[in-house]
Amino acid sequence: MIDGTEEDHEFGLEDDSGAVIAAVGRQIKLWREAAGLRAAELGLIIGYSENLVFKVEGGRRIPKPEFLDKTDAAVGANGKVSAMKKDVEEARYPRKVRDLAKLEAEAIELGAYAGVVIHGLLQTEEYARALYAQRRPAYTEDDIERLVAARMARQVVFDRRPAPLLTFVQEEATLRRRTGGRMVLRRQLEHLLELSQLRHVEIQVMPMDAEEHAGLGGSHRVLRLKDGKTVGHNEVQLISGLITDPRQVQILEMRYNLIRSQALTPRLSREFIEKLLGET
């Protein structure tokens, strides 16, 4: 996932969710055939195209809840197709995303340094979509929609109560790069200013002219959990993983604290982002 440099390695599609979606598709096809309906006929009844029905049955498209409900009624499944909504919802997001979301749900404090792009929890939908569209090898449109939805779903962390302390340090370059174009960047900068007004959120900018920088080893995050345990998450090209070894976590914490002390204060960072917005 691109969450600093959380790229597609974190949002890998090769996991258990694909098997679940394929199994759901096979079940839908079996129910349709048992009802004596062709794909085009089912599509006409439920208000979807024949092509989409084939994609769902082939495990190439994740069915929406209304698709399952309408199909259930059309084939006379008496709730058996609709009952798969829970499985589909869980499988909608890649396993690694679900695991990371669980950690974020347990965190009472989360700190993240992002050096290449805007951190995933801070991204707008348009910005996230632009990032995934640039991935090579390229994602399909279906994959992009799935990954964007997964990223947006994780942002419920901002609405949690009691609210966790969320701190972010963004490299200045990430705020200047016009990912997705000028208007996408403008909306992204506006979104950062909106989030920075939340009392439990602090966003800082690491200026490019900073002479001291403890984050040159790469993007990372530190999460302090409800049970008192602290874990780290490190992000590099093609490799992204959880760090639980206390000695290594301690190093990440030390680096992150230094990064925050070397970056602009939250107030000066807001002023800096406002200035960039005016120039964009």
C-alpha positions in Angstrom: 0.0 0.0 0.0 1.3 3.5 -0.6 1.2 5.0 2.9 4.4 6.9 2.9 6.1 4.6 0.5 3.5 1.9 1.3 3.1 0.7 -2.3 1.2 -2.1 -3.9 3.3 -4.7 -2.0 1.2 -4.0 1.0 -2.0 -4.1 -1.0 -1.1 -7.3 -2.7 -4.0 -9.0 -4.4 -2.6 -12.5 -4.2 -4.3 -13.5 -0.9 -7.2 -15.4 0.6 -9.8 -12.8 -0.5 -9.5 -13.9 -4.2 -10.5 -17.4 -3.3 -13.5 -16.2 -1.4 -14.7 -14.0 -4.2 -14.2 -16.9 -6.7 -16.3 -19.3 -4.5 -19.1 -16.7 -4.2 -19.1 -16.4 -8.0 -19.4 -20.1 -8.5 -22.3 -20.3 -6.1 -24.1 -17.5 -7.9 -23.7 -19.3 -11.2 -25.0 -22.6 -9.7 -28.1 -20.8 -8.3 -28.7 -19.1 -11.7 -28.4 -22.3 -13.7 -30.7 -24.1 -11.2 -33.3 -21.4 -11.7 -33.0 -22.0 -15.5 -31.8 -18.5 -16.2 -29.1 -17.3 -18.7 -26.7 -14.7 -17.5 -28.4 -12.1 -19.8 -31.8 -12.9 -18.3 -30.5 -12.6 -14.7 -28.9 -9.3 -15.5 -32.2 -8.0 -17.0 -34.1 -9.0 -13.9 -31.7 -7.5 -11.4 -30.7 -4.5 -13.4 -27.1 -5.4 -14.3 -25.4 -6.1 -17.6 -24.7 -9.6 -18.8 -21.0 -8.8 -18.9 -21.1 -7.9 -15.2 -22.9 -11.0 -14.3 -20.2 -13.1 -16.1 -17.5 -11.1 -14.3 -19.1 -11.8 -10.9 -19.5 -15.4 -11.6 -16.0 -15.7 -12.8 -14.6 -14.1 -9.6 -13.3 -11.1 -11.6 -15.7 -8.5 -9.9 -16.7 -8.2 -6.3 -20.5 -8.1 -6.1 -22.2 -5.3 -4.2 -24.7 -6.1 -1.4 -27.6 -5.1 -3.6 -26.4 -7.4 -6.4 -26.5 -10.4 -4.0 -29.9 -9.4 -2.6 -31.5 -9.0 -6.0 -29.9 -12.2 -7.3 -31.2 -14.0 -4.2 -34.8 -13.0 -5.0 -34.4 -13.7 -8.7 -33.2 -17.2 -8.3 -35.4 -18.1 -5.3 -32.4 -18.8 -3.0 -34.4 -17.9 0.2 -31.6 -15.9 1.7 -28.7 -18.2 0.9 -27.1 -15.9 -1.7 -27.8 -12.8 0.5 -26.1 -14.6 3.4 -22.8 -14.4 1.5 -22.7 -10.6 2.0 -20.7 -10.8 5.2 -18.1 -13.0 3.5 -17.9 -10.7 0.5 -17.5 -7.6 2.7 -14.6 -9.2 4.6 -13.0 -10.3 1.3 -13.4 -6.9 -0.3 -10.1 -5.8 1.1 -6.8 -7.7 0.8 -5.7 -9.7 3.9 -2.8 -7.4 4.6 -5.1 -4.4 4.6 -7.4 -6.1 7.0 -4.6 -6.9 9.3 -3.2 -3.4 9.3 -6.7 -2.0 9.9 -7.1 -4.2 12.9 -3.8 -2.8 14.3 -5.0 0.8 13.7 -8.2 0.0 15.5 -6.2 -1.1 18.5 -3.9 1.8 18.5 -4.2 4.6 21.1 -1.3 6.4 19.4 -0.1 6.3 15.8 2.9 8.2 14.4 3.9 8.0 10.8 6.7 9.5 8.6 6.0 9.6 4.9 8.8 10.4 2.6 7.6 9.7 -1.0 3.8 10.3 -1.2 1.1 11.5 1.1 0.4 9.0 3.8 -2.4 6.6 3.0 -4.6 7.6 6.0 -4.4 11.3 4.8 -5.1 10.7 1.1 -8.2 11.8 -0.7 -9.9 9.3 -2.9 -8.8 11.0 -6.1 -5.1 11.1 -4.9 -5.2 7.4 -4.0 -6.7 6.5 -7.4 -4.0 8.5 -9.2 -1.3 6.6 -7.3 -2.7 3.2 -8.1 -3.1 4.1 -11.7 0.6 4.8 -11.9 1.6 1.4 -10.5 3.7 -0.8 -12.8 3.0 -3.6 -13.6 -0.4 -2.0 -14.1 -3.5 -2.8 -12.1 -6.8 -3.4 -13.8 -9.6 -0.9 -13.2 -11.4 -3.4 -10.9 -8.2 -3.8 -8.9 -7.8 0.0 -8.6 -11.4 0.4 -7.4 -10.9 -2.3 -4.8 -7.7 -0.9 -3.5 -9.0 2.7 -3.3 -12.1 1.4 -1.4 -9.8 -0.4 1.0 -7.7 2.7 1.6 -10.7 4.9 2.2 -12.2 2.3 4.6 -9.2 2.5 6.9 -9.7 6.2 7.5 -12.4 5.4 10.0 -9.5 5.7 12.5 -10.2 9.5 12.5 -13.7 8.9 13.8 -12.9 6.5 16.6 -14.0 7.3 20.1 -12.1 7.6 22.3 -9.9 9.3 19.7 -6.4 8.0 19.3 -3.5 10.5 19.0 -2.6 10.6 15.3 0.6 12.3 14.2 2.1 12.5 10.8 5.3 14.0 9.3 5.2 14.6 5.6 8.2 15.5 3.4 7.8 18.8 1.7 8.4 17.2 -1.7 5.2 15.0 -1.2 3.2 18.2 -0.9 4.6 19.7 -4.1 4.4 16.7 -6.5 1.3 17.1 -8.6 0.2 13.5 -8.4 -3.0 13.2 -10.5 -2.7 16.8 -11.7 -3.1 20.3 -10.2 -6.7 20.0 -9.0 -6.1 16.6 -7.3 -3.2 18.2 -5.5 -5.2 21.2 -4.5 -7.9 19.1 -3.0 -5.3 17.0 -1.2 -3.7 20.0 0.4 -7.2 21.3 1.4 -7.9 17.9 3.0 -4.6 18.0 5.0 -5.7 21.4 6.3 -9.1 20.1 7.3 -7.6 17.1 9.1 -5.0 19.3 10.9 -7.9 21.1 12.6 -8.9 17.9 14.4 -7.7 18.1 18.0 -6.4 14.6 18.0 -4.4 15.0 14.7 -1.1 16.7 14.2 0.5 17.1 10.8 4.0 18.3 10.4 6.1 19.2 7.4 9.8 18.2 7.0 11.2 21.1 4.9 13.6 20.3 2.1 16.1 22.7 3.5 16.3 20.9 6.8 20.0 20.2 7.6 19.2 17.5 10.1 17.0 14.6 9.2 16.6 11.3 11.1 14.2 9.8 8.5 16.6 9.2 5.6 16.2 5.4 6.2 12.7 5.5 4.7 9.1 5.8 5.6 7.8 4.1 8.7 5.2 4.2 11.5 5.0 3.4 15.2 1.7 2.2 16.8 1.1 2.1 20.6 -1.7 -0.4 21.3 -4.3 -0.6 24.0 -2.5 -3.4 25.8 0.6 -1.2 26.2 2.6 -2.9 23.5 4.3 -0.9 20.8 4.9 -2.2 17.2 6.5 -0.7 14.2 5.7 -0.9 10.5 8.5 -0.4 8.0 8.1 0.3 4.3 10.6 -0.2 1.5 10.4 -1.2 -2.2 8.5 -4.5 -2.6 8.9 -5.3 1.2 6.6 -4.0 3.9 6.1 -5.6 7.2 5.3 -5.4 10.9 8.1 -5.1 13.4 7.6 -6.5 16.9 11.1 -7.0 18.2 11.3 -4.5 21.1 14.9 -3.4 20.2 14.0 -2.6 16.6 10.7 -0.9 17.7 12.7 1.2 20.1 15.0 2.4 17.2 11.9 3.3 15.1 10.4 5.2 18.0 13.7 7.1 18.5 13.9 8.0 14.9 10.3 9.1 14.7 10.7 11.3 17.7 13.8 12.9 16.2 12.0 13.5 12.9 9.1 15.3 14.7 11.6 17.5 16.5 13.4 18.4 13.3 10.2 19.1 11.3 8.2 22.3 11.4 5.7 22.6 14.3 2.1 21.8 13.6 1.2 25.5 13.5 4.0 26.4 11.1 3.2 23.3 9.0 -0.4 24.5 8.6 0.9 27.9 7.5 3.3 26.2 5.1 0.6 24.1 3.5 -1.7 27.1 3.2 1.2 28.9 1.3 1.6 25.9 -1.0 -2.1 25.8 -1.6 -2.0 29.4 -2.7 0.8 28.6 -5.1 -0.9 25.5 -6.6 
